[in-house]
Amino acid sequence: MDDNINGVGSVAEMPETDAAAIDEPIVDEGSGAEGGEPKKPLKLDYAQTFKVGFAFAIIMIFWTAYDFVVPLLLEHAYGLSNTVRGLIMGLDNLLSLFMLPLFGKISDNAKGKLVKKWGRRTPFIVIGTIASVILMVFVPVSTLGQQEKAMDIENRYLAQLADDEFMEARLSDFLEWEGSYADMGYIAQNHLTADDFMKIRYDDKFTATKAFLGMLGATTYKYDGEEVSLDTEVDPAKLGYTLHDWNDDGAYTYDDIRISNANYEKFVAAGMNTWISDQIYDQATNTAEGHKSIAIYMVILLLVLIAMATFRSPAVALMPDVTPKPLRSQGNAVINLCGGVGGAIAFLIYTVVLFGERLENYVIIFSSVAAGMLLLLAGFLALVREKKMVERCHEICKQYGLTDEDQAAEDAAADAAAAAGAVLADEKAAQEEIATPARDEQTAEDESGSTDITPEALEFAKAKARKLRTPKEWWNAKTSGERARFVSFLLILASIFMWFMGYNAVSSNLSVYTTKALNLDAGVASIISGVSMGISAIAFIPVGYMAAKLGRRKTIMIGLAMAIISFLLIFAFVKPEDNALPAVLFALFYLIAGFGLIIINVNTLPMVVELSTDATVGQYTGYYYVATMSAQAVTPMFAGMVMDAFEDKGLFIYSAIFIALSIILMAFVKHGDSRPVGKGKKLSKEEKRQIRLEALDN
């Protein structure tokens, strides 16, 4: 290998906090020639980062399908309320809350034959993925019997939507039920009276189709498959039910059916969907067989989540392992783009499948997702050589002064300077004190000016600090830089927790909100989610550079603000209608939140692992997931309570409040942006050899 390291390997484009510094050529100090040979700035090895991203794509193909499909499965199979469904979704995350930091730390300290062959993270990725795909198909299989019962109940009631006796009973209840969009205040705003409301029926034989993809062009009206004109009178005998004339002129026309159907979609459908779910729960779920079915479902799901939890933290920690700290936002942008590819695969799978109404839909979805995970795992194993990548990263970090030892020396030197300034009056003596090697602050105070300590003494002090038991002793043993970073670390985790409390409340209820509250088809709802995800994905790479210019903290706050704007717009302007307007508005407004999500996701994990060491990257990745998963464990239930107590759109006010709290906490964060990159130095062959030996030992 050439003695000069010219920015190759797993390094990235530019430092976030000092973008200007990378524009200057980096000089190879000690090259022998006057001025040295210019070195290229650090650049991201995009090909390598994409390869590493296969692991994250495996994770995201599962979780994208899980977040969208499982709420629908619980709704259609068991008819659960928003609160109970949210509780079940939250319980899933409670497991991850403990498992992710545990396996992150286990992978940090992993040893054995597999680690010697593959590295610290790869064995967890391989074993965890295989276990997950074996188990996950049984999740929907366990609910097939329950789904069949629920489908029979739903079809029985949907067949009565034009029946006078059935509808009069339902509509009388809905007039007093604010959550159904049928309360008198809402229908009065739309110029309907209570008598008008009681006339509403739904005739599924009447259809209206646009000329182009069902969205654009002239509308064709058909009744029972035959094209009709709206002003044509209808023979009441042909209908089989009483058609309530909306014009009180005694003439029954197809336009009356159109008006009635439109009012059903706008005022009744959401309430009817909820009422039918209640009947499914009472008649199928709240029985001995129903209790047994949901218990089996939860056990199988628990096993799947255990398998997924064993490799999520190791897979995510792999990117920081092979990317120096200053450039992890760009690296994380690429990783998230790879995750977006996995999510896109899941989106295509469940969108195509959900457009068909089959009992086996969910089995097909989970089986296809499992196959996709195995294909991505095969690509990961073919392309990723973890040990070699980590070794190259260590060489780069040592060359540019980005090792943990460099950070510790800077912290100790900063504390030494502070102590010297307090006890030394002589400016010259103070300057000499600043330039001394790394030392402990308490040593400076005790020696009153003698600040030289050996590396062995410094390591002994660190080891002693690790053994201190009381929080006060542990805190006092830290340098001021370590204490400040720890405070920022806690604030970052708290901000992430609030962000996920807000965003996951929406994402975990998105499929149910769009199908029940807006009465959209499940396939249409999945398209809205997928299009938003796909369009906003174009921001992944630019966001990495945005963080380089503005810093991670400011960039995250911009993303949070975008999410708040998005949710407030949805709350204010998206209401159920008999046309495509709600779907269009929701898609446009939700796209704003999609961009915000990408901005935040690209930068939050790098802020957390920026404060870790090489030996604790997996552990800190686990802490990141403690914040995210603890929020996801409780927010679906709380959001469901809000949706049950108020209109479903109250969900978006709930989310906006928590995201606002996230911005406030992030405003107080002082650390987590990358340190500037200094000049590189030439590594000798012996230094490179020693780095490789240390890597092998680790």
Secondary structure, DSSP 4 states (H G I P E B T S, - for coil): --S---S-SS--S--SS-GGGGGSPEE-BTSSSTT--EEPPP---HHHHHHHHHHHHHHHHHHHHHHHHHHHHHHHHH---HHHHHHHHHHHHHHHHHHHHHHHHHHHT--SHHHHHH-SSHHHHHHHHHHHHHHHTHHHHTTHHHHHHHHHHHHHHHTTTT-HHHHHHHHHHHTT-GGGT-SHHHHHHTT--HHHHHT----TTEEEEEEETTTEEEEEEEETTEE--TTSB--HHHHSS----SSSSS--BHHHHHHHHHHIIIIIHHHHHHHHHHHHIIIIISSHHHHHHHHHHHHHHHHHHHHHHHHHHHHHHHHHHTS-GGGHHHHHHHHHHHHHHHHHHHHHHHHHHHTS--TTHHHHHHHHHHHHHHHHHHHHHHH--HHHHHHHHHHHHHHTT-SHHHHHHHHHHHHHHHHHHHH---HHHHHHHHHSPP--HHHHHHHTT-----HHHHHHHHHHHHH--SHHHHHHHS-HHHHHHHHHHHHHHHHHHHHHHHHHHHHTTHHHIIIIIS---HHHHHHHHHHHHHHHGGGHHHHHHHHHHH-HHHHHHHHHHHHHHHHHHHHHH----SSSHHHHHHHHHHHHHHHHHHHHHHHHHHHHHHTS-GGGHHHHHHHHHHHHHHHHHHHHHHHHHHHHHS-TTHHHHHHHHHHHHHHHHHHT----SPPPP---BPPPHHHHHHHHHHHHH-
